[in-house]
Amino acid sequence: MGILQYMKGDLSALSVDWHVLGNFAKNIFSNMFSITWTLIIIFIALAIFFENRNPASTAAWLIVLVFIPLLGFILYIFFGTDIRKQKVFRKISAREPYTDNRAGIEEKIHAVEREKVFSGEDSDMGQKVSSLLLRNSTYPFTANNHSEIFASGILTFKQMMQDMEEAKDHIHLEFFIIKDDSLSNRIKDILIKKAKEGVKVRVIYDGFGARYIKGRYIRELTHAGVEVKPFLPIIFPFLNRYSNYRNHRKIVVIDGKIGYTGGVNIADEYLGHHPRFGVWRDTHMKIEGEGVYILQDIFLRDWYFVSDEKVMEEDRYFPVLAYYGDEIVQIAPSGPDSDWESILQAYFMIIAMAKKRIHIITPYLIPSESIKDALITSALAGVDVKIIVPGIPDKKFVYWATESNFEELLKAGIRIYRYSPGFIHSKIFVTDSGVASIGTANLDLRSLQQNFEVNAFYYDKEVVEKLEEIFQDDLKYSEEVLLKDFLDRNAMDRLKQSTARLFSPLL
């Protein structure tokens, strides 16, 4: 019995030792985890700091890492790394543009510098903007063009579908959003019909923007011979290091002779009404002529990226064109595959050079500091700066970030209007100096610094006046935001706007 008691006592002592050892191990593991986690956060913070990105973006990421380290770590890994100019996107710009060889960039630059292209009182801005885009986007201006501007989705899609019905050789579509609804199914039926007739049909959709498109929709297209490819598809768990870089372009090219770009996506709401947002206003353009070469070139580069198929050299996609008109148009893409933020830089120059007016329509007003400073400086110098934003937002947090900029802009004399009937999705820049822009780029950090976008810059008086007419018509249905009223907003609205502003560099 004594031996057994001794053994029991010994075992009891042993059990205490294991308990102590277990606690010791837990403490070591906990300390090692804390040290490792702290080192990871410090490493990421240093990486953000030494990336030399925009100071506001740097500060926002550091704040997220400090206050919500675990979530901040995950968000940074998937959304924060700056992959501009990295190899994955270099594939898009790896080949010399087809249009460079046709048009001759250097020759165009010299022509602009010798003032052989732009003349009259508006020549200075045209020369400066076109020269900038020649260098930072590597795409030339084109002079043989005729354009139509559509101020509604109904008119846009009516003409677009008619042109697709008449296609003889190929139809190329590239959209951020394609929904499986009434409009998209009408377009799908046209594409299937044309593919069965022998027309080459290619479709690119963004892997995030069109993430809800059903497999059945894609299968019906592919079974009919339509080639369909996603741009950076979102795969479960739908987070990857490229998720933050989306293809926001909207491009249609038909037979290499007709092109479309602008704000509309393929979804029912773009026909003009949404049950939640009310009137859905957008602006799109159709172009015939040499500008289509540029849209085609951009599409084919993106097609090469998503499919590994090189079709740039085929002359069928760049046919000899008839005379369409004298409009001077410069199609400019931007995106993380480029060394320069070409559309942002063009916006900045347009704002800085405007003498009388800057009229803007944008669904999101979250400009970079450089664009904001340029707008404020122009307004303080006496330029008439007016901006129309939605009256009913589609994304509340993003709209709070938009409103967070109101006070500073209003105090500088910039006049801001809310489009009362609903949501306005147009992206229009109009100035007094014979230059205007229409395209896919919003006036926000995501569009100007992260997304793949495409804009048409016009140096044509008639088109500029048409876009100004559209602006003035939208202004009739918009309510001005007055500084005194905005300053009286309640504390909750101020809190929402301040919070959203803090995170605006990440939106």
N, C-alpha and C positions, 0 to 999 in steps of 0.2 A: 504493500500500500504506500509505504514511504517513497519507494522508487517511482510509483505512478504519480504520486503527488508532485514529486520533483520534476518529472517529465512534463506534467501539466503546467507546472509553474514555468518551466523553461519554454514551453510552447507559448504560454501567455506572454512571456517576455519577448519571444520572437515575433508574435503578432504585433506588438507595440512597435517593434523595430520596423516592420514592414509598413505600418501606418505612417511612421515618421519619414521613412524612405519615400513613400508615395507622395507625401506632401512636399518633400524636398524636390522630387522629380517634377511635380506640378509647378513649383515655383521657378525651377530652372527653365522649364518649357515656356511658362508664361513670360518670364523675363526675356528669353531668347526671342519669342514671338514679338514682344513689344519693341525690342531693340531692332529686329529685322524690319518690322512694319514701319518704325520711325525712320530707318535708313532708306526704305523704299520711297516714303513720302518726301524725304529730303532730296533724294536722287531725282525724283520727278520734278520737284520744285526747282532744283538747280537746272534741270533740262529745259523747263519752261522759261526760266530766267535767261539762259544762254541762247535760246532760240532767236532772240532779238525780234520777237513778234511785236505787234502793236501793244503799247504799254497798258491800255485799257483791258485788252484780252489777257495779258500776263497777270494783271492784278485780279481779274475775275477768277481765273483758274487757281491762283494762290489762295484766294478767299474760300473757294469751294473745297480745296484740299485741307485747309485749316479747320473749317467748321463742320464739314461732313466728309472726313477723310476716306472712309470705305467707299461711299457712293462717288466721291470725287475721283478716287483712284480708278474705279470702273469706267466712269464717264471719260476720263482723260485717255485711258488706253484705247477706247473705241471711237471717241469723238474729238479728242484734243490734239493728237499727234499731227503735226504739220507735214503732210506728205506732198506738198507742192514741189514739183520738179523731181519727184522720185521716179524710179524706173517704171513702176506700174502704169503711170500716166504718160510717160515719155513715149510709149508705143504709139499714142495718138499723133504726136507731132514728130515722129521719127522720120517720116518721109517728106520730101520737099513738096509743097503744095502744087498741085497740077496747075492752078491758076497763076502761080508765080512765073512758070515757064511761058505761059501764054501772054500774060500782060506785061511782065517786066517791071518789078518793083522799083529798081533803081531809075529806070526811065520815067516812071510816074513821079518819083520824088523830085527829080530834076525839073519835070514839067511844072510841078506845083511851085517850086522855088523860082522858076523863070516867069511865074504868073501867066502861064498859057492856059490854065484851066479855069481859075476863078477870077472874076473881074467885077468892077462896080463897088458900091459902098459896103457890101457884105463880104468882100473877098478875103479880108484879113482873117476872120474866124474860120472860114472854109479852108484856107491854106493851112492854118495852124492845126486844126483838128484832123484834117486828112493826112497831113505829114506825120502827126503823132500816131495815128492808126496804121499808117503804112509801116511804121517802125516797130510798134509794140504788138501788133496782131499779125503782121506780115501779109495782110490781105489788101489788095489794091482797091481804089474806087473804080466804079464802072460808069460809063456815060451813055450807053445805049439801053435805056430802060423806060418802061411805063408801069405805073403802080396804081392800085386801087386801095383805098383805106376804108375798112368796114368798122362802123361804130357799134355793131351788135353781132352776137354769136349766130343769130338766125341767118343774117345776110352772109356771114363768113362761111358757114357750113353749106348753105344753099349753093354758093358759087364753087366751093371746094369740091363738093360731091359731084356737081355737074362736070367740072374739069376732070375728076377721076374717072367718071363714066366715059369720057372721050379719050382717055389715055390709049396710046398705040404701042408704046415700047416698055415703059417702066413707071412704077409708082414707088416713091420712097417716103416713108412716114417716120417721124421721130417725135415722141411726146413724153412729157413728164408723167402725165396721168392719162390712163385709158381705163374707164370704168366699164363694167358689164351692165349696160343699161340700154335704153331705147336708142339714143344717138349712136353709141358705139356699135350696136348691133346693125344699125342701118349702114354704117361705114364698113363693118365686117362683111356684110352681104355684097357690097360693091367690090371689095378687095377679092373676095372669093370668086365672084363672077369674072373679074378681069384676069385673075390668075388662070382660070380655066380657059380663057380666050387666048392665053399665051403671053400675056403681059407679065414682065418680071416685077414682083411685088416684094418689097422688104419693109419690115417694121422693127423699130427699136422703141422699147418702153423702159422707163426707169424702174429699177428693182424695188425702190421704196415708194415712189409716187403711185405706181400701179400695182402695189402689193396685194390688193384685194381682188385683182382680176382672176377669174375662175379658170381652172385648167381646161374646162370644156371649151371656153372661148378660144384659147390658144390652139387646142387640138383641131377645132373646126377650120381654123386658118391654115395650119400646117398640112392638114390632110388634103386641102385644096391646092397646095403648092406654094402657099405664101411662106416666106422665110421670116421667122419671128425670133428676136433675140432680146433678152433683158440686159440693161446696163447696170453692172454691179449688183447682181441679185442679192436679196436679203435671205440668208439661209438660217434655219434654226441653230442657235437661239436668237436669230435675227440681229446679232451684233457682230460686227467685224471692224477692223481698223480702217476700212474705207467707207463705213456707213455714213460718215459726215459729209461725203463728197457726192453730190447728186447731179444727175443730168437734167437740168431744168429747161432744156431747149425744146422749142416747138418748131419743127421743120417739115414741110411737105414739098417734094419736088416731083413734077410730072413731066416725063419725056425730056427732061433737061431744059425745058423751055418756060415752064411755069413754076413759080415758087411761092410759098407762104411762110410767114413767121409772125409772131406777135404774142398775145397773152392767152389765147384760148387753149384749153385742153379738150380731150374727147370725153365729155361727160354732159349729162342732161342740163346741169345748172348753167353751163356756158351758153345755153340757148336763151338765157335771159331771166330766168326766175328760179328761186330756191325757196322751198316752204319755210325755212328757218331764217334765211338772210334777206328775203324780199327780192327786189330787182338785183340781178347780177349783171353788172356792166363790164364790158371788155372791148378791146380794140385790137384788130388784126390787120394784116396787109397781104395783098397779092402783088407779085412782081413778075413781069415778063421782060426778058432781056438778059444782059450779061451778068446782072446781079445774081441770077439763078445759078451761074457757074460757082459762085462762092458758097451758096447754100448747099449745092451738090457736093462740093469739095469737103465741107464740114461734115455732112452726113456720111460720106464715104470713109473719112478718117475715123468717125465714130463706129462705123460698120466694121472696119478693120480691127478696131479695139475689141468689139464684142464677139467677132466671128473668126478672126484670123484670115479672112478672105480679102485678098487684094484685087480690087476691080477698078482702081483709079485710072489705069492706062487705057481703059476701053473708051474709044471715041464716041460710042453710042450715048454715053452719059454726059458728053460735052459737045452737042451737035452745033453745026454752023447755024447762026441765028440771023433772022431777018432784022430789019430796022424797026424798032419799037418806039423810040422817042429819045429825048435829050436829057432826061433826068439823070443827075449825078448822084449815085447811091454808093455807099461804102458799107458792106456787111462785115461786122467785126465779131468774132467769137471771143470768149474769155473763159478761163478755167484753171484748175491746178496743174494742167499740163504746160502752162505758159510761164515764162519768166516774169511777165508783167501783168498787172491787173488792168487790162486794156480798157474795158468799159468804164471802170472807176476813173481812170486817168482822163478819158474823154469827157466824162461828166464834169470832172473838176475844171478842165480847160474851158468847156462851154460856159460854166457858171462864172468863172473868173473873167472871161472876155465879154460877157453880155453887157450891153450899154443901157438898154431900156427895160427889157422884161425877161423874166425866167418863169415859165409856167410849167408846172409838173403835176402829173397824176401818178400816184403810186399806192398800192394796197398796204405797204408797210413803210413807215418812215423811221428807220433806225440807221441813219447815215454814219459813215466813218467820221472821225474827228476832222479830217481834211475836207470832206464834203460839207460838213456842218459849218466849219469856219468859212469856207468859200461862200456858202449861202448867206451867212450872217454878214460877212464883209460886203457882199454885193448889195444887200438890203440897206446897210448903213450908208453905202455910197449913193443911195437914191434909186437903185434898180427896183423895178416893180416885181417882187417875188411872190408868187401865189402857188399854193400847194393844195391839191384835193386828195383827201384820204377817205376811206370808207366811213359811212355813218353807222353801219352794223358790222362789227368785226367777225372774221371767221375763226380767229384764234385769240382768245381773250388775253392770255399772258403776253403774247406778241404785241397786241394792241395797247396794253398798259405800257410796254416799252416804247411804243410809238408816242403815246401821250406824254411820257416822261421828257420828251424833247420839246414839247409845245412851249413851255414857259420861256425858255431861252430864245427860241426862234421868234416868238411873238414880241418879246421885248426889243428885238432888233428891227422890228417893223415888217417881218415876214407875215403874210396873211394866209391863214390856214382855214380850210373849209372841209366840213364833213358832208359826204354825199348822202343826202337824206333818204332817198328811196331804198337804200340797201348797201350791198357790197360792191365796190368798184375795184376791178382787177387789172385795169389798164396800166401800162407802163409807158408814159409819154413825157418827153422833154421838148419844150418849144422855146426858142429865143427870138429876139428881134433881129438877129444878124444872119438870117438866111440859113440856119442850121437847126435841125430837129432830129429827134431819135424816137424810134418805136421798136419794141422788141420784147424780150423775155425777162430782162434784168429789173428787179425791184430796187428801190432805194434803201437797201438794207445790207448789213455786213455779210450775210450768207450769200446773197446773189453776187455781190461785188467782189468777194474774196474767196469763196469756197465752191460755189456751184459752177457747172458748165452752162454757159449762157450764150445767147447770140442776139445782137441788136443791129438794126439798120439805121445808119446815119445818113440823113438826106441833106443835100446841098441844092435844093430845088425850091424856088419860091412858092410854086403852086402847092406842093405837098406840105410845106411848112404852114401855109395859110389854111389848108384843109385840117391839119392837126390842131391849129389854133381855134378853128371853128368848133371842133369837137370839144376842146377844153372849155370854150365859152358856153357851149350848150350844157355841158355837165355842171358848170358853175351856176347856171340858173336853178338847178335842182339841189344845190348844196347850201348848207347853213354855215355861216362864218363863226369860227371860234374866237371869241373876244377875250382879250387879256384879263379884263376886270372880272369877267365871269369865271374864267379858268382859275384865277387866283382864289376864288371863293369856294373851290371844291372842298369836300369834306375830308376829314383825317384818314378815313379808310381808303379813299381814292389815292391820296398822297402816298400812303403806305404801299399800296399795290404798285403804283408807278415807280416808286423809289426802289422797291424790290426787283421789279422787272428790269429797271435801268441797270442795276448792279450786275444782272446776268445777261444784259443785251449783247455783249461781245461774243457770247456763246450761242445765241439764238440762230 
